[in-house]
Amino acid sequence: GDNPKEFKLASGKFPIRDLFERAKGVWTGLLEEAHAGLQEEEALQGGVTKGRVQTLVTGHNGINQAMLCAAAGMDEDCFRKYEFPNCGICEIVWNPGEARARRWRWLYPEKSPWNEVGNG
């Protein structure tokens, strides 16, 4: 619908809100894991890092949409704005210590130009 955040089941649950809460939790965990990975690399390399951590996350359309929106700092109102195709791959870039991504792009099924966060 027009207001995904307000979609409510007869049971009183808000499934889109629940989905986004899970996605935000996963995003926070990924950020913490990346930060820890950089600290470990720095310790092993004597203070020198490449400053890059790569993580592969797999999931179905709905959670992938929510993860992309959470990474970009968007809320439930963006649900269905970024449909994930079957086998879709999205690359997300962020700087360590920042709460949201800087930019993202599709890698599959077709490589797209970079989208700056806040610009769609």
C-alpha positions in Angstrom: 0.0 0.0 0.0 0.8 3.6 0.2 2.0 3.5 3.8 3.9 0.2 4.5 4.8 1.3 8.1 1.1 1.3 9.0 0.2 -2.1 7.5 -1.4 -4.1 10.3 -2.5 -7.7 10.4 -5.8 -8.7 12.1 -3.6 -10.1 15.0 -2.4 -6.5 15.7 1.1 -7.1 14.4 2.9 -4.8 12.0 4.9 -7.2 9.8 6.8 -4.5 7.9 7.9 -2.8 11.1 9.0 -6.2 12.4 10.9 -6.9 9.2 12.7 -3.5 9.4 13.6 -4.0 13.0 15.3 -7.3 12.1 17.1 -5.6 9.2 18.3 -2.8 11.4 19.6 -5.4 13.9 21.5 -7.2 11.2 22.9 -4.0 9.8 24.1 -3.0 13.2 25.7 -6.4 13.7 27.5 -6.1 10.3 28.9 -2.7 11.2 30.2 -4.0 14.5 31.7 -7.0 12.9 33.4 -4.9 10.2 34.8 -2.6 12.8 36.2 -5.5 14.8 37.6 -7.0 11.6 39.4 -3.7 10.8 40.8 -3.5 14.4 42.1 -7.1 14.1 43.7 -6.4 10.7 45.3 -3.3 12.1 46.8 -5.2 15.1 48.1 -8.0 12.8 49.6 -5.5 10.2 51.3 -3.2 12.7 48.8 -0.4 12.5 48.3 -0.5 8.7 45.0 -1.5 7.2 43.4 -1.6 3.8 40.3 -0.2 5.4 38.1 -2.6 3.6 35.9 -5.4 4.9 33.7 -7.4 2.6 30.6 -9.4 3.8 28.2 -11.4 1.8 24.6 -11.4 3.0 22.0 -13.6 1.3 18.3 -13.5 1.8 14.9 -13.2 0.1 13.4 -10.2 -1.5 11.7 -8.6 1.5 14.6 -8.8 4.0 17.0 -7.7 1.2 14.9 -4.6 0.6 14.8 -3.9 4.3 18.6 -4.4 4.6 19.3 -1.9 1.8 16.9 0.6 3.3 18.4 0.2 6.8 21.9 0.5 5.3 20.9 3.8 3.7 19.2 5.1 6.8 15.7 4.9 5.3 12.6 3.7 7.2 9.7 1.4 6.4 8.2 3.9 4.0 10.8 2.9 1.4 9.5 -0.7 1.4 8.9 -1.9 -2.2 10.9 1.0 -3.6 13.9 -1.2 -4.3 12.6 -4.6 -5.5 15.3 -7.3 -5.3 15.2 -9.5 -8.4 15.8 -13.2 -8.1 19.5 -13.8 -7.5 20.0 -10.0 -7.3 23.3 -8.7 -5.9 23.7 -5.3 -4.4 27.0 -3.7 -3.3 26.9 -1.3 -0.4 29.8 1.0 0.6 30.2 2.6 4.0 33.0 4.1 6.1 33.9 2.4 9.4 32.3 4.2 12.3 29.4 5.6 10.3 25.9 4.5 11.0 24.8 4.4 7.3 26.1 3.6 3.9 27.6 6.2 1.6 26.5 4.6 -1.7 25.2 1.5 -3.3 24.7 -0.2 -6.7 23.3 -3.2 -8.3 25.8 -5.8 -9.5 23.4 -8.4 -10.8 21.3 -8.9 -12.9 22.9 -5.7 -14.4 25.6 -3.5 -13.1 24.2 -0.1 -12.3 25.8 3.3 -11.7 26.5 4.1 -8.0 23.6 5.6 -6.1 24.6 8.1 -3.4 22.6 7.6 -0.3 19.8 10.1 -0.1 19.6 10.3 -3.9 17.8 7.0 -4.5 
